[in-house]
Amino acid sequence: MGEKTSTGLDENVAGLLCYLLGVITGIIFYIIEKENKFVRFHAMQSIVVFGTLLIVNWVVIPIIMMIPFLGWIVGGLLGFAVFVLSVVLWVLLMYKAYKGEMYKIPFAGDFAERYV
């Protein structure tokens, strides 16, 4: 913690910012930060985690909701669960990055680690 990045920000602040707008800030920091592995890890994890949640929200749930009655119930519950999970992960990952931890979400963290 306290190490500067190529953006001029402390690495823990840049890591937090990777999650601020989900996929958008993840992509921005993955592109502009060429050196710092901590920031690149959090940027890629943000892309994978919030990209997956976006796909579930925009593709999977609408398909499920095309099924009359049962699909509406399951889709509604799944939509609520995805929303809650998104908020919890958003806060948790920003907190962990700010604390200087390379906290890994299962699968997404392993994927992110390979591409930094």
N, C-alpha and C positions, 0 to 999 in steps of 0.2 A: 504494500500500500504506500502511496506517496510517489511512486515512480511516474515520471511524465511519459506521455505517449507522443506519437508524431503529430497529434492534433493539438498538443500543448496542454491537454487536460491531465489531471491525475488519473491513473489507470482505474481506480475504483469509481470515480465519477463517470468516466467514459463507459465503464462496464455497466453501471446503472442506466446510463442513457441508451444503451443498446436495447433495453426493454421498454423504454418510455412509450413509444408508439408501436410496439410489437415488431411485426415484419418490416415495417418501413424504416425504423431506426436501426434495426438489425442489418438490413441491406446497406444502409448508408455507412455505418461504422465498419462493416466487413469490406467495403470498397475503399474507404479512405484510410483505414488503419492497416498499414503494411507490415509493421514491425512487431507490435506488442501482442504476444500470444494470449494473454489474459483477456484483452479486449476482443480480439478476433474469436476466441472461444465463446464469449458471451454473445457476440453478434451472431455467430452461426447458430448457437442454441436458441436464441430469440427467433431467428428465421424458421427453424425446424419446429419448435414448440408452437408458436403462434400461427405459423403457416398451416400446420396440421389442424389446429383448432378452427381456423378460418375455413378450411376445406370441409370439415365436419359440419360447420354451421351453414355454409352456403351451398353444399352439394348433398351431403348425406341426409341431413334433417329434412330438406324439402322433398327428397325422394321418398323418405319414410312417410311424410305427411300426405302424400298422394293416396295412401291407403285409407279408405273411409273408416271413420270411427276409431278403431284401434290404432291406426297410424297417427291420427291426430293426438291421441293421448300419449303414445310412446314418443312421438316427435316433440310434443310440448315438454314432456319430462326431460328428454334428452337435451333439448335446447336450454332448459333451465340449468341442468347439470353442467353443460359446457360453459354457460355464462359464469356460474359459481367457480368452476375449475379455472377459468381464464383469469378471474379477478384474484383468486388465491395465488396462482402461479405468478401472475404479474407482480404482486406485492412481494412475495417470497423471493423471487429471482432478483428483483431490484435491491432488496435488502441484503441478500447474500453477496451480490456483486459489490455493493457499496462497502461491505465488511471485508472485501478482499478475498472472498472464497471462490474457488472454481467449483461451485456446487453443480453437480450433474443430475439432470433429470434422466431416469432410465431410458435407454435407446437414443433419445435426442442428444444427451450429453456425450455419449460414446461416439455418435455420428459427428458432432461438433468437434470433438477432440481430434478425430482423424483428419479433419479439413482445416486445421489451423497450422 
